[in-house]
Amino acid sequence: MQPYVFAGGTAVLTGAASGIGRALASRLAERGSHLALIDRDEEGLRTLVARLRPEYPELRISVHPFDLSRTAEIPDLADAVLREYPRVTLLVNNAGVALGGAFTQVSEEEFDWVMDVNFRAVVAMTRAFLPALRSELGSHLVNVSSLFGLIGPVGQSAYSSSKFAVRGFTEVLRHELPPLGVGVTAVHPGGVRTNIARNARVGNGVGASDAQAGQREFERLLRLDPAQAAGIILRGVERRQPRVLVGNDARMLDLLARLRPGSYGQVIEVLMRSTGGGR
């Protein structure tokens, strides 16, 4: 396929109010994309748009406050977006939530909430917007998985399960959709400085001290600037890369998981202890 062309296209972006999503919105606007921005944080969306509109008055930018855990309502969301933007050329499924705790410490409802937002919403958004993408020559789909869609660390049973599911779903689409004219990219960010650790929920079976320690450990790993991460992602989209690893940690641990698929957890534990991050 030819390189993806941002200028003049329309990008639908979830999780746009903060972190990588906010940085992607800014970088997409720089490249001349019209924007349909989706997030449950309406105030964050409007703050972002108030900054972007004066800088890019030629672009159409709309906000769509929506909680992606309401997966049954996503077709209605898509209808609302498509009424404003009949021609969509890029869908970025970026929104995600986190839940700390071992499998025995999280409830079924908590586990399902993570799967709803991180995986089922990705499937529903893709299904809802795929007809529009197929109707546009040179369109593209981006699904954001995670470093934890490459490895399964202790205490991340729900989050890692959801991100492995996104990875598998996207790998299948990477084979199915290009013949239909839609490029596909799976993104695996490593430790990007976002609020995901601060906003993460903890399982109802996790003690307060363990929850605080887990949050500190998670935040310690978040080093890469979101703007830098967004630039890496969009370069990958432009080049139609099937997979984008964001950060040295993602590249290193992807290689480790391939070399030591049955024992990488032991290696990670040793590395964590050696850098002062062990439990």
C-alpha positions as CSV (number, residue, x, y, z in Angstrom):
1,M,0.0,0.0,0.0
2,Q,1.0,3.6,-0.5
3,P,2.0,5.7,2.5
4,Y,-0.9,7.0,4.6
5,V,-1.7,10.6,3.9
6,F,-2.8,12.6,6.9
7,A,-3.6,16.0,5.3
8,G,-7.2,16.4,4.5
9,G,-8.2,13.1,6.1
10,T,-10.4,12.6,9.2
11,A,-9.1,10.7,12.2
12,V,-11.4,9.2,14.9
13,L,-9.4,8.9,18.1
14,T,-10.5,7.4,21.4
15,G,-8.9,8.2,24.7
16,A,-8.1,11.7,23.3
17,A,-8.3,13.7,26.5
18,S,-4.9,12.8,28.0
19,G,-1.7,11.0,27.7
20,I,-0.8,9.4,24.4
21,G,-4.3,10.2,23.0
22,R,-3.9,13.9,23.7
23,A,-0.4,13.9,22.1
24,L,-1.8,12.0,19.1
25,A,-4.5,14.6,18.6
26,S,-1.9,17.4,18.6
27,R,0.4,15.5,16.1
28,L,-2.6,14.6,13.9
29,A,-3.6,18.3,13.8
30,E,-0.1,19.3,12.9
31,R,-0.3,16.9,9.9
32,G,-3.6,18.4,8.7
33,S,-6.1,15.8,9.9
34,H,-9.7,16.7,10.9
35,L,-10.4,15.2,14.3
36,A,-13.3,13.4,16.0
37,L,-12.2,13.1,19.6
38,I,-13.7,10.6,22.0
39,D,-13.2,10.3,25.7
40,R,-15.2,9.9,28.9
41,D,-13.5,13.1,30.2
42,E,-15.5,15.8,28.6
43,E,-13.7,18.6,30.4
44,G,-10.4,17.2,29.2
45,L,-11.7,17.1,25.6
46,R,-12.9,20.6,25.6
47,T,-9.6,21.9,27.1
48,L,-7.7,20.2,24.3
49,V,-10.0,21.5,21.6
50,A,-9.8,25.0,23.0
51,R,-6.1,24.8,22.5
52,L,-6.2,23.3,19.0
53,R,-8.9,25.3,17.3
54,P,-7.1,28.7,17.4
55,E,-3.9,27.1,16.1
56,Y,-5.6,25.1,13.4
57,P,-8.7,27.1,12.3
58,E,-8.9,25.3,9.0
59,L,-9.5,21.9,10.6
60,R,-12.9,20.4,11.7
61,I,-12.5,19.3,15.3
62,S,-15.4,17.8,17.3
63,V,-15.8,16.3,20.8
64,H,-17.8,13.2,21.6
65,P,-17.9,12.5,25.3
66,F,-18.5,8.8,25.8
67,D,-17.7,6.0,28.2
68,L,-16.4,3.1,26.1
69,S,-17.4,0.6,28.7
70,R,-21.0,1.1,27.3
71,T,-20.1,-1.1,24.4
72,A,-23.7,-1.8,23.3
73,E,-24.0,2.0,22.6
74,I,-21.0,2.3,20.4
75,P,-23.0,1.9,17.1
76,D,-25.0,5.0,18.2
77,L,-21.7,6.8,18.9
78,A,-20.4,5.9,15.4
79,D,-23.6,7.1,13.8
80,A,-23.2,10.5,15.5
81,V,-19.6,10.8,14.4
82,L,-20.4,9.8,10.8
83,R,-23.2,12.3,10.6
84,E,-20.5,15.0,11.1
85,Y,-17.8,13.2,9.1
86,P,-19.2,10.9,6.4
87,R,-15.6,10.3,5.2
88,V,-13.3,8.7,7.9
89,T,-9.8,7.8,6.8
90,L,-8.2,6.8,10.1
91,L,-9.5,5.1,13.3
92,V,-7.2,5.0,16.3
93,N,-8.5,2.8,19.1
94,N,-6.3,4.2,21.9
95,A,-8.4,4.4,25.0
96,G,-7.5,2.1,27.8
97,V,-7.9,1.5,31.6
98,A,-5.8,-0.4,34.1
99,L,-6.6,-2.7,37.0
100,G,-3.9,-3.8,39.5
101,G,-4.1,-7.1,41.4
102,A,-3.5,-10.8,41.1
103,F,-6.2,-12.8,39.4
104,T,-7.4,-14.0,42.9
105,Q,-7.7,-10.4,44.0
106,V,-10.0,-9.0,41.3
107,S,-13.7,-9.7,41.0
108,E,-15.4,-10.9,37.9
109,E,-17.1,-7.5,37.5
110,E,-13.7,-5.7,37.7
111,F,-12.1,-8.1,35.2
112,D,-15.0,-7.6,32.8
113,W,-14.8,-3.8,33.0
114,V,-11.2,-3.9,31.8
115,M,-12.1,-6.3,29.0
116,D,-15.1,-4.1,28.0
117,V,-13.0,-0.9,27.7
118,N,-9.7,-2.3,26.4
119,F,-10.9,-5.1,24.1
120,R,-14.7,-5.3,23.4
121,A,-14.8,-1.5,22.7
122,V,-12.0,-1.9,20.2
123,V,-13.9,-4.7,18.4
124,A,-17.1,-2.7,18.5
125,M,-15.4,0.5,17.2
126,T,-13.7,-1.4,14.4
127,R,-17.0,-3.0,13.4
128,A,-18.9,0.3,13.5
129,F,-16.4,2.3,11.5
130,L,-15.1,-0.4,9.1
131,P,-17.7,0.3,6.3
132,A,-16.6,4.0,6.3
133,L,-12.9,3.0,6.2
134,R,-13.5,0.6,3.4
135,S,-15.1,3.3,1.4
136,E,-12.1,5.5,1.5
137,L,-9.0,4.7,-0.6
138,G,-5.9,4.5,1.5
139,S,-7.6,4.4,4.9
140,H,-6.0,2.9,8.1
141,L,-6.8,1.3,11.4
142,V,-4.6,1.6,14.5
143,N,-5.2,-0.5,17.6
144,V,-3.2,0.3,20.7
145,S,-2.2,-2.7,22.6
146,S,0.6,-2.5,25.2
147,L,4.0,-3.8,26.3
148,F,1.7,-6.0,28.5
149,G,0.3,-7.4,25.3
150,L,3.8,-8.8,24.7
151,I,4.5,-10.1,28.2
152,G,2.2,-11.1,31.1
153,P,3.6,-9.7,34.3
154,V,2.5,-10.5,37.8
155,G,-0.5,-8.5,39.1
156,Q,-1.8,-7.6,35.6
157,S,-4.2,-10.5,34.8
158,A,-7.1,-8.3,33.5
159,Y,-5.0,-5.6,31.8
160,S,-2.6,-8.1,30.1
161,S,-5.5,-10.3,29.0
162,S,-7.2,-7.4,27.4
163,K,-4.1,-6.2,25.6
164,F,-3.1,-9.7,24.4
165,A,-6.7,-9.9,23.0
166,V,-6.2,-6.6,21.2
167,R,-2.9,-7.9,19.8
168,G,-4.5,-11.1,18.5
169,F,-7.5,-9.3,17.0
170,T,-5.3,-6.8,15.3
171,E,-2.9,-9.5,13.9
172,V,-5.8,-11.2,12.2
173,L,-7.1,-7.9,10.8
174,R,-3.6,-7.2,9.5
175,H,-4.1,-10.2,7.2
176,E,-7.7,-9.7,6.4
177,L,-8.1,-5.9,5.8
178,P,-5.3,-4.8,3.5
179,P,-6.8,-6.7,0.5
180,L,-10.0,-4.7,1.2
181,G,-8.0,-1.4,1.1
182,V,-7.5,-0.8,4.8
183,G,-4.1,-0.7,6.3
184,V,-3.6,-2.0,9.9
185,T,-1.1,-1.2,12.6
186,A,-0.8,-2.8,16.1
187,V,0.9,-0.5,18.6
188,H,2.7,-1.7,21.7
189,P,3.8,1.2,24.0
190,G,6.2,0.6,26.7
191,G,6.5,3.0,29.7
192,V,5.0,6.3,28.5
193,R,4.5,9.1,31.1
194,T,0.7,9.1,31.3
195,N,-1.9,9.1,34.1
196,I,-2.7,5.4,33.6
197,A,-1.0,4.3,36.8
198,R,-2.4,7.2,38.8
199,N,-5.9,6.5,37.5
200,A,-5.7,2.7,37.7
201,R,-8.2,0.8,39.8
202,V,-7.1,-1.9,42.1
203,G,-8.9,-5.2,42.7
204,N,-11.2,-5.3,45.7
205,G,-8.9,-8.0,47.2
206,V,-5.8,-5.8,47.2
207,G,-4.7,-4.3,50.5
208,A,-4.1,-0.5,50.7
209,S,-0.3,-0.8,51.2
210,D,0.1,-3.3,48.4
211,A,-2.0,-1.0,46.1
212,Q,0.3,2.0,46.9
213,A,3.4,0.0,46.4
214,G,2.1,-1.3,43.0
215,Q,1.3,2.2,41.9
216,R,4.7,3.5,42.8
217,E,6.4,0.6,40.9
218,F,4.2,1.1,37.9
219,E,4.8,4.8,37.8
220,R,8.6,4.3,38.1
221,L,8.5,2.5,34.7
222,L,6.7,5.4,32.9
223,R,9.6,7.4,31.3
224,L,8.9,8.2,27.7
225,D,7.3,11.5,26.8
226,P,3.8,11.1,25.3
227,A,4.6,13.5,22.4
228,Q,7.6,11.4,21.5
229,A,5.4,8.3,21.6
230,A,2.8,9.9,19.4
231,G,5.5,10.8,16.9
232,I,6.7,7.2,16.8
233,I,3.2,5.9,16.3
234,L,2.3,8.3,13.5
235,R,5.5,7.6,11.6
236,G,4.6,3.9,11.8
237,V,1.1,4.7,10.5
238,E,2.5,6.8,7.6
239,R,4.8,3.9,6.6
240,R,2.0,1.3,7.0
241,Q,4.1,-0.6,9.5
242,P,2.1,-3.6,10.7
243,R,3.5,-3.4,14.2
244,V,5.0,-0.4,16.2
245,L,7.0,-0.9,19.4
246,V,7.2,2.3,21.4
247,G,10.3,2.7,23.6
248,N,13.4,0.7,24.3
249,D,11.6,-1.2,27.0
250,A,9.0,-2.5,24.6
251,R,11.7,-3.6,22.1
252,M,13.9,-5.2,24.8
253,L,11.0,-7.2,26.5
254,D,9.6,-8.2,23.1
255,L,12.9,-9.8,22.3
256,L,13.2,-11.3,25.7
257,A,9.7,-12.9,25.4
258,R,10.7,-14.4,22.0
259,L,14.0,-15.8,23.3
260,R,12.7,-17.0,26.7
261,P,9.0,-17.6,26.2
262,G,8.7,-19.9,29.2
263,S,11.0,-18.1,31.6
264,Y,11.0,-14.4,30.8
265,G,9.2,-13.7,34.1
266,Q,12.1,-14.9,36.1
267,V,14.5,-12.6,34.1
268,I,12.1,-9.6,34.6
269,E,12.0,-10.3,38.4
270,V,15.7,-10.3,38.6
271,L,15.9,-7.0,36.6
272,M,13.3,-5.4,38.8
273,R,15.2,-6.3,41.9
274,S,18.5,-5.1,40.5
275,T,17.0,-1.7,39.8
276,G,15.2,-1.3,43.1
277,G,11.8,-2.2,41.8
278,G,11.3,-5.6,43.3
279,R,8.5,-6.4,45.7
